[in-house]
């Protein structure tokens, strides 16, 4: 059984839109991030990213993780590290 999931994009039935209200914005961001991280899309995009693109995405994700997760949450939710205590 995989330890990563992208169920939201497979199960939610809504029209992605941004700027309508907080609930729709949250769902849209989840939808976009799950679609964006799809393996076949990433296989295509990663080769086209400039070094600046790679750096920008990497530092954005790291900033968000550091700002909003505790160390334990980072290890359990992001790294999926079953051995972290």
FENWO-V215751 format. One record per residue. N is the residue number from 1. SS is DSSP state (hx for helix, st for strand, lp for the rest). OMEGA is omega in whole degrees, -180 to 180 (NA if undefined). Layout:
<<N	SS	OMEGA> <N	SS	OMEGA>>
//
This chain:
<<1	lp	179> <2	lp	178> <3	lp	177> <4	lp	180> <5	lp	174> <6	lp	-174> <7	hx	-175> <8	hx	-176> <9	hx	180> <10	hx	-171> <11	hx	-178> <12	lp	179> <13	lp	180> <14	lp	178> <15	lp	179> <16	lp	178> <17	lp	-180> <18	lp	176> <19	lp	180> <20	lp	179> <21	lp	-175> <22	hx	-177> <23	hx	179> <24	hx	177> <25	hx	180> <26	hx	179> <27	hx	-179> <28	hx	178> <29	hx	177> <30	hx	-180> <31	hx	-179> <32	hx	-179> <33	hx	179> <34	hx	177> <35	hx	-179> <36	hx	-176> <37	lp	177> <38	lp	-175> <39	hx	-177> <40	hx	176> <41	hx	180> <42	hx	177> <43	hx	179> <44	hx	-174> <45	hx	-171> <46	lp	179> <47	lp	-177> <48	lp	180> <49	lp	172> <50	lp	175> <51	hx	178> <52	hx	177> <53	hx	-180> <54	hx	-179> <55	hx	-179> <56	hx	180> <57	hx	-180> <58	hx	-178> <59	hx	175> <60	hx	-179> <61	hx	180> <62	hx	179> <63	hx	-180> <64	hx	180> <65	hx	-179> <66	hx	-178> <67	hx	-168> <68	hx	179> <69	lp	170> <70	lp	179> <71	hx	179> <72	hx	177> <73	hx	178> <74	hx	-178> <75	hx	-177> <76	hx	-175> <77	hx	-178> <78	hx	-179> <79	lp	-177> <80	lp	-177> <81	lp	-177> <82	lp	-176> <83	lp	-179> <84	lp	179> <85	lp	NA>>
//
